[in-house]
Structures are given as structure tokens and as C-alpha cells.
């Protein structure tokens, strides 16, 4: 990364900033390590319009997914308390550890291959931090407090009544939005039914929920009202991973120095004289600073690829608007790659993307096969804690086993258990048969397996058990029975 250059004259700084020094310090900090507040100027253009549409869809999805029900369950529910996870009609349980692990590996591989191909498109187009900050919180702030220059002067001034009521109104609205976002976030983990019940009850009856909501709301408010772009530049590890995940063929937002340099501030008249050959030709960049003023993280995209760039495309729209005014072709700042900028053709198929794709296809295949072969019921049998076997008064041997059965269907069911090997075995169940199971329910059934002593060979006998469900499904499981050695 090249060292930051001295700030152009259009940037008014009240303090000595990072750009005044060759030291590489975050653009959101001063050399003293203090916060440098960002006042990005909004841009309008094709990418901003598309991003606004995408943001609208994502916001609607965020609020809708815990509400929309598929197969009787929310579209997305991550219920860690009851250990049940619903994802678009698929229900996963703790016994589906392999499926969940493969699913998470697949998501990770999608992020890796997506970054290798498209760079930080997720950060600029899909990340909740960018979506809510740029298309919800900042527009409200501009509506209440005014343009960037007005807000900057007001923030630097004394606390007048005008400043107090504007700040109070803004933060009140931010608090309401934070409450909505926090409650929806928690609904992903507990469901709206439980959430609405807790809301209607006094805080003392659900103090744990009340505390959790207060903390979550506070964190959301702190993030979008104060921390803002520092979440991307300081807290988020994805920016640090960028240098590992992308290469010179990855899609990035970049300034074209071959076309823009040497940059120089000049009027439209001088640009026309350059075109007519009256004045020596300069680069297309007129050093207007529109790309810097609109950047939400305060970088100068002309200095090359930087960690703070979140690929939000605001600099593209700002620069394209300037190019239209001076009658120069668009694309001085554009989506491109380092190879394309240097005149080398970019390749989609290259060793890393091919390798990532092979891994992703392999993981997807494993997931689909494992999901297709997952039974309607999860069965497991184990030995209860205590002595390995008990000698009954009549001389028979009793093994105490525990059958665990989970109903993985969407319908209520019931089951019973019978011993089929050895033929002389009998079952005594703790409780009543058949055992009822609601959808997703798991029960543990304690049973005594009674076997004559002469059935054991060297102290062991293979037991075979059949579980019969009321929907006609049956499954046979085996488990070694222990007894005295003959």
C-alpha cells in the first residue's frame, strides 16, 4: 500500500491528520490517535440507486425472516436453548452436527470464493453495517441536522438550543430504530411468540430477557450512532483477510492512473483548450476531491487499494458525475482489477478459484447426500449409569438401557420398542408405551432387558431391538448385552 499523500487543498482539516504524515495510520484517526469524525457527502448515480434497491430488499428480509413460517417454523430460527435450528424449512438438531459443520464450511467457502472473484462486494452491498448506516441512519441524520458542512460547523460549535433539539430528536429516532433492530435480532434466536410474551410481562419476571435486550439495543445504538465506520476499519477482521483472499485478478474499485495522471485542477475552458491542443494535455482527473468527500471511511481511492475501502461504489458515482460535467468518458474510477489496470487480461478461472470451486462442489455434494440420507427419526441406544448388569432374584440377568428417540418429521408420532434378539429376551419399560412425540421432540426411554443367564457366551450377547412408529416406519438397532461369564 503506498504511503498517503498530502491532502489536497479542498479538504479542510481542523487537526493534523494522517494524510499530513508519511506514517500509515487509519484515515479515521488523527496522528494523536483521536477519532476523526466522518462527514461523507452522499452521491447519486447508477450504483447508489442499485445499492438502495438491494438495501431495501435486505432490510425487508431481515424483519420478515423471523415472521414468515415455513412448515410451521420461522424461516430462520436459531434456538440454542431448545437446540433446534430452522433454515428455510429444514430443521436441524444437535444430532445433526455433521450437517451443521458441513453447512458452515460451505458458507465459509462461498465467502472465500466470492471474495476471490468479486473482492469486497459483500461489504459494500450486503453487510448490515453498510446497509443500515448508509441507507437508514445517515439519511435520517441528514434530514434532521442538515448537510455535511452544516453538521460539521454545528458539531464544532457551542451547545445552542438548535443543536440540542436536533441532536435529541436524532438520537431518539436512533433509539427507536435500535430497539426494532435489537428485538428482531433476538427473535432469530427465541422466536417472536416467546418475544411478544416476554415484552408484555413486567421486567422483574423476565429480568434476563430485559437485560439482554437492553445490552443488545445499547450496542446497536452505539454502533450506528457513534462507532460507525470504525466497525469496518478497526473491529471487523474481514478487512485484514482481504490481502489473503484476493489477488490481482479479483474485482476491486480502483482509480485508473493511466488515464487520470497527471492530475491537475482546471476549469472546463482549460479542458477544452487541452482537447484543441492549445494547452498541453493533462490527465482526466481534475483533482476536485469528490471521491474523497463522498468516501464513508475517508480514504483517497487514488492512492490505490486500501484496507479501509469497503467497496461501496460512492466514489464511482461521484467521479462519474464529474466526468459527465467536464464531458469526459465515465470510468476514471470503476470496478476493475489490478491486472486490467496494468493492461493484462483478468482471468476468472485461475488456480485459486478452481481449487475453491472444487472444494465448494465437494462440500455441497456431501451436504446434499447427508441431508437426503437423514432419517425421519434419530435413534440412539446406550447403557444407563450404574452396574453393567443386575442379577434378579429369579436368576435372570437385567441390562438397563436408555433409548433416545427424536422425531425429525413435521408431524406428531408415537413409538414402541420390542426385543427380537435373543429370542428369550423381554423388555420392561419405565413408563407407558407407546411413547408420544411431538414434531421435533426428543425423549429418553429407560428400559430393562431381561435375559436368561444361559444366553450369554463369555459374558456377552448381542441384543437386537426394533422400534416401531405409528406411521409404519420401523428401524432396528443393536447393542451388546452384558452378563456373567459361563
WOLIN-V652950 format. One record per residue. N is the residue number from 1. RES is the residue in one letter. NEAR is the number of other C-alpha atoms within 12 Angstrom. D_LAST is the distance of its C-alpha to the last C-alpha in whole Angstrom. Layout:
[[N,RES,NEAR,D_LAST] [N,RES,NEAR,D_LAST]]
This chain:
[[1,X,17,79] [2,X,16,83] [3,X,22,84] [4,X,27,86] [5,X,22,89] [6,X,19,92] [7,X,27,92] [8,X,24,95] [9,X,15,98] [10,X,16,97] [11,X,27,94] [12,X,18,95] [13,X,21,93] [14,X,12,93] [15,X,18,91] [16,X,21,90] [17,X,32,88] [18,X,30,85] [19,X,31,88] [20,X,22,90] [21,X,19,88] [22,X,17,86] [23,X,20,83] [24,X,23,81] [25,X,28,80] [26,X,33,78] [27,X,41,81] [28,X,33,80] [29,X,28,81] [30,X,25,84] [31,X,21,84] [32,X,16,84] [33,X,15,80] [34,X,16,82] [35,X,24,81] [36,X,29,84] [37,X,28,84] [38,X,30,84] [39,X,33,86] [40,X,33,86] [41,X,31,88] [42,X,30,87] [43,X,31,88] [44,X,23,88] [45,X,22,88] [46,X,20,85] [47,X,27,82] [48,X,28,83] [49,X,20,83] [50,X,21,80] [51,X,33,78] [52,X,30,79] [53,X,18,78] [54,X,24,75] [55,X,30,74] [56,X,22,75] [57,X,21,72] [58,X,23,70] [59,X,27,71] [60,X,19,71] [61,X,19,67] [62,X,29,66] [63,X,25,67] [64,X,22,66] [65,X,30,63] [66,X,34,61] [67,X,26,63] [68,X,25,63] [69,X,20,60] [70,X,19,58] [71,X,18,55] [72,X,22,55] [73,X,31,55] [74,X,31,57] [75,X,29,58] [76,X,36,57] [77,X,38,55] [78,X,30,53] [79,X,26,51] [80,X,17,49] [81,X,13,48] [82,X,18,46] [83,X,21,45] [84,X,32,47] [85,X,32,49] [86,X,34,52] [87,X,26,54] [88,X,21,56] [89,X,20,54] [90,X,29,51] [91,X,35,48] [92,X,37,46] [93,X,32,43] [94,X,23,41] [95,X,26,38] [96,X,26,41] [97,X,19,41] [98,X,21,42] [99,X,29,45] [100,X,28,46] [101,X,21,46] [102,X,26,47] [103,X,26,50] [104,X,18,51] [105,X,23,51] [106,X,28,54] [107,X,20,56] [108,X,20,56] [109,X,27,57] [110,X,26,60] [111,X,28,61] [112,X,34,61] [113,X,37,63] [114,X,28,65] [115,X,32,67] [116,X,37,67] [117,X,34,69] [118,X,31,71] [119,X,40,71] [120,X,40,71] [121,X,31,72] [122,X,34,69] [123,X,36,71] [124,X,39,74] [125,X,34,73] [126,X,30,70] [127,X,28,69] [128,X,31,69] [129,X,36,71] [130,X,39,73] [131,X,34,74] [132,X,38,74] [133,X,40,76] [134,X,40,79] [135,X,33,79] [136,X,27,78] [137,X,32,79] [138,X,35,82] [139,X,25,84] [140,X,26,84] [141,X,31,85] [142,X,26,88] [143,X,19,89] [144,X,26,89] [145,X,28,90] [146,X,24,92] [147,X,20,92] [148,X,25,91] [149,X,19,94] [150,X,19,95] [151,X,26,91] [152,X,24,92] [153,X,18,95] [154,X,21,94] [155,X,22,91] [156,X,15,93] [157,X,14,95] [158,X,12,95] [159,X,15,94] [160,X,13,96] [161,X,12,96] [162,X,18,95] [163,X,23,92] [164,X,19,91] [165,X,15,91] [166,X,24,90] [167,X,26,87] [168,X,18,86] [169,X,19,86] [170,X,28,84] [171,X,26,81] [172,X,21,81] [173,X,25,80] [174,X,34,78] [175,X,26,76] [176,X,19,76] [177,X,25,75] [178,X,31,72] [179,X,25,71] [180,X,24,70] [181,X,31,69] [182,X,30,66] [183,X,34,65] [184,X,33,65] [185,X,30,63] [186,X,34,60] [187,X,34,60] [188,X,33,58] [189,X,29,55] [190,X,31,56] [191,X,33,57] [192,X,29,61] [193,X,20,60] [194,X,20,58] [195,X,26,61] [196,X,17,64] [197,X,17,62] [198,X,26,62] [199,X,20,65] [200,X,15,67] [201,X,15,65] [202,X,13,66] [203,X,17,65] [204,X,13,64] [205,X,14,61] [206,X,19,60] [207,X,15,61] [208,X,14,59] [209,X,29,60] [210,X,24,64] [211,X,16,63] [212,X,21,61] [213,X,29,64] [214,X,22,67] [215,X,19,65] [216,X,24,65] [217,X,29,68] [218,X,27,70] [219,X,23,68] [220,X,33,70] [221,X,31,73] [222,X,21,73] [223,X,26,72] [224,X,36,75] [225,X,33,77] [226,X,22,77] [227,X,25,75] [228,X,34,75] [229,X,42,76] [230,X,33,74] [231,X,30,71] [232,X,34,71] [233,X,29,73] [234,X,22,71] [235,X,16,68] [236,X,20,66] [237,X,17,64] [238,X,29,65] [239,X,28,69] [240,X,20,67] [241,X,18,65] [242,X,35,68] [243,X,23,69] [244,X,19,66] [245,X,29,65] [246,X,32,69] [247,X,29,71] [248,X,31,74] [249,X,31,74] [250,X,38,72] [251,X,33,74] [252,X,43,76] [253,X,38,79] [254,X,41,82] [255,X,38,86] [256,X,35,87] [257,X,24,89] [258,X,21,91] [259,X,25,93] [260,X,28,93] [261,X,20,94] [262,X,18,97] [263,X,24,97] [264,X,21,100] [265,X,22,101] [266,X,21,104] [267,X,18,106] [268,X,19,106] [269,X,16,109] [270,X,21,108] [271,X,28,105] [272,X,20,108] [273,X,16,110] [274,X,18,107] [275,X,19,106] [276,X,12,110] [277,X,12,110] [278,X,13,112] [279,X,14,110] [280,X,15,107] [281,X,23,104] [282,X,26,101] [283,X,24,97] [284,X,39,97] [285,X,36,95] [286,X,31,98] [287,X,29,96] [288,X,30,96] [289,X,30,93] [290,X,34,92] [291,X,44,88] [292,X,39,88] [293,X,31,89] [294,X,32,87] [295,X,36,83] [296,X,41,81] [297,X,41,80] [298,X,39,83] [299,X,42,83] [300,X,39,85] [301,X,43,84] [302,X,40,87] [303,X,27,85] [304,X,25,82] [305,X,36,78] [306,X,32,77] [307,X,36,74] [308,X,40,76] [309,X,43,77] [310,X,41,75] [311,X,42,76] [312,X,47,78] [313,X,45,81] [314,X,45,83] [315,X,46,85] [316,X,38,85] [317,X,35,87] [318,X,36,89] [319,X,43,90] [320,X,32,91] [321,X,27,93] [322,X,31,95] [323,X,28,95] [324,X,18,97] [325,X,18,99] [326,X,23,101] [327,X,16,100] [328,X,23,98] [329,X,19,95] [330,X,27,91] [331,X,30,88] [332,X,36,89] [333,X,41,86] [334,X,33,84] [335,X,32,80] [336,X,32,80] [337,X,32,78] [338,X,28,79] [339,X,20,79] [340,X,23,81] [341,X,29,84] [342,X,18,84] [343,X,14,85] [344,X,13,81] [345,X,16,80] [346,X,21,77] [347,X,22,73] [348,X,22,71] [349,X,18,68] [350,X,19,68] [351,X,15,65] [352,X,26,63] [353,X,28,64] [354,X,18,62] [355,X,17,59] [356,X,27,59] [357,X,25,59] [358,X,19,57] [359,X,23,54] [360,X,27,55] [361,X,21,55] [362,X,19,51] [363,X,27,51] [364,X,24,52] [365,X,18,50] [366,X,22,47] [367,X,26,48] [368,X,19,49] [369,X,16,46] [370,X,20,43] [371,X,23,45] [372,X,13,46] [373,X,14,42] [374,X,24,41] [375,X,21,39] [376,X,27,41] [377,X,36,38] [378,X,30,36] [379,X,32,32] [380,X,25,30] [381,X,30,26] [382,X,24,24] [383,X,26,22] [384,X,21,24] [385,X,12,25] [386,X,10,22] [387,X,15,19] [388,X,23,16] [389,X,27,15] [390,X,25,16] [391,X,22,14] [392,X,17,17] [393,X,10,18] [394,X,12,17] [395,X,15,13] [396,X,25,14] [397,X,34,13] [398,X,32,16] [399,X,40,17] [400,X,33,21] [401,X,37,23] [402,X,26,26] [403,X,34,28] [404,X,28,32] [405,X,37,34] [406,X,37,38] [407,X,35,41] [408,X,31,43] [409,X,29,45] [410,X,22,48] [411,X,20,48] [412,X,22,46] [413,X,29,42] [414,X,30,39] [415,X,33,36] [416,X,32,33] [417,X,38,29] [418,X,33,26] [419,X,31,23] [420,X,22,23] [421,X,26,19] [422,X,28,17] [423,X,19,19] [424,X,22,17] [425,X,29,18] [426,X,25,21] [427,X,33,23] [428,X,24,25] [429,X,25,28] [430,X,19,30] [431,X,16,33] [432,X,15,35] [433,X,22,34] [434,X,19,36] [435,X,30,37] [436,X,25,40] [437,X,28,41] [438,X,20,45] [439,X,24,46] [440,X,32,44] [441,X,28,42] [442,X,31,38] [443,X,26,36] [444,X,26,33] [445,X,34,30] [446,X,27,28] [447,X,30,25] [448,X,32,22] [449,X,45,19] [450,X,37,17] [451,X,38,14] [452,X,30,12] [453,X,30,8] [454,X,21,8] [455,X,26,10] [456,X,27,7] [457,X,18,7] [458,X,15,6] [459,X,21,7] [460,X,25,10] [461,X,30,12] [462,X,26,16] [463,X,33,18] [464,X,26,21] [465,X,32,24] [466,X,25,28] [467,X,33,31] [468,X,25,34] [469,X,29,37] [470,X,20,40] [471,X,17,42] [472,X,13,40] [473,X,19,38] [474,X,22,34] [475,X,23,32] [476,X,23,28] [477,X,26,26] [478,X,24,22] [479,X,27,20] [480,X,26,17] [481,X,38,14] [482,X,34,12] [483,X,33,9] [484,X,25,6] [485,X,14,4] [486,X,12,0]]
